[in-house]
């Protein structure tokens, strides 16, 4: 049974959901929480290379761990959403309140 559980987890597909009212992201980068080891730009996985409001983005090369997510909008403004827990889930949501402290 353990092998089946591990195989199911290995086949998990991960997603980010943009539930902001108007933020389009051209950069979506994940790093293990507390590090600056940013991975590839996940926005490039989308057909138009952006994560738009009300859109789902497939994440590649991601596993079940906790991440910090660096978001860069179309104007170049960057923000980090810290502590995104994917240890038990396969998706996370970006909301307007996640961007309040961005400069």
C-alpha positions in Angstrom: 0.0 0.0 0.0 2.9 2.4 0.7 4.1 2.0 -2.9 0.7 2.9 -4.2 0.5 6.0 -2.0 4.0 7.1 -3.1 3.2 6.4 -6.8 0.0 8.5 -6.5 1.9 11.4 -4.9 4.6 11.2 -7.7 1.9 11.6 -10.3 0.4 14.7 -8.6 -0.1 17.7 -10.8 0.4 21.1 -9.1 -1.4 24.4 -9.9 -1.5 28.0 -8.9 -4.8 29.9 -9.1 -4.9 33.7 -9.7 -7.9 35.0 -7.9 -6.8 38.6 -7.9 -9.2 41.2 -9.4 -6.7 42.7 -11.9 -3.1 41.4 -11.5 -1.5 39.7 -14.4 1.8 38.0 -13.6 4.6 37.5 -16.0 6.8 35.9 -13.4 5.9 33.1 -11.0 9.0 31.6 -9.2 9.0 29.1 -6.4 11.8 28.5 -3.9 12.0 26.2 -0.9 10.6 28.3 2.0 13.2 30.5 3.6 15.7 30.4 0.7 16.4 32.5 -2.3 16.8 29.4 -4.6 14.2 30.5 -7.1 13.3 28.0 -9.8 12.3 28.6 -13.4 9.6 31.0 -14.3 6.4 29.0 -14.1 4.5 31.6 -16.0 6.3 30.3 -19.1 4.2 27.1 -18.8 1.1 29.0 -19.9 0.4 29.4 -23.6 0.6 33.2 -23.5 3.4 33.2 -20.9 1.3 35.0 -18.2 -0.9 34.1 -15.2 -4.0 36.3 -15.6 -6.9 36.9 -13.2 -9.2 33.9 -12.9 -6.6 31.6 -14.6 -5.0 28.4 -13.5 -1.3 27.8 -14.0 0.3 24.4 -14.2 3.4 24.1 -12.1 6.3 21.9 -13.2 9.2 20.5 -11.2 7.3 21.0 -7.9 7.0 18.5 -5.1 5.2 18.3 -1.8 7.0 20.9 0.3 6.6 24.4 1.6 7.6 27.2 -0.8 8.0 30.9 -1.0 6.5 32.3 -4.3 7.9 35.3 -6.0 5.3 37.0 -8.2 6.2 39.7 -10.8 3.4 41.6 -12.4 3.3 42.9 -16.0 4.6 46.3 -14.7 7.6 44.7 -13.1 6.4 45.0 -9.5 7.6 42.1 -7.4 6.1 40.5 -4.4 6.8 37.4 -2.3 4.1 35.2 -0.9 5.8 33.2 1.9 5.0 29.8 3.3 2.9 28.3 0.6 2.3 24.8 2.0 2.1 22.1 -0.6 3.0 19.3 1.7 -0.6 18.0 1.6 -2.1 20.0 -1.2 -1.4 20.3 -4.9 -2.5 23.9 -5.5 -2.5 27.3 -4.0 -4.4 30.6 -4.5 -3.1 34.1 -5.1 -5.5 36.8 -3.8 -5.4 40.6 -3.7 -4.6 40.5 0.0 -1.4 38.6 -0.7 -0.1 41.6 -2.6 -0.9 44.4 0.0 2.7 44.7 1.2 4.3 44.7 -2.3 6.3 47.6 -3.5 
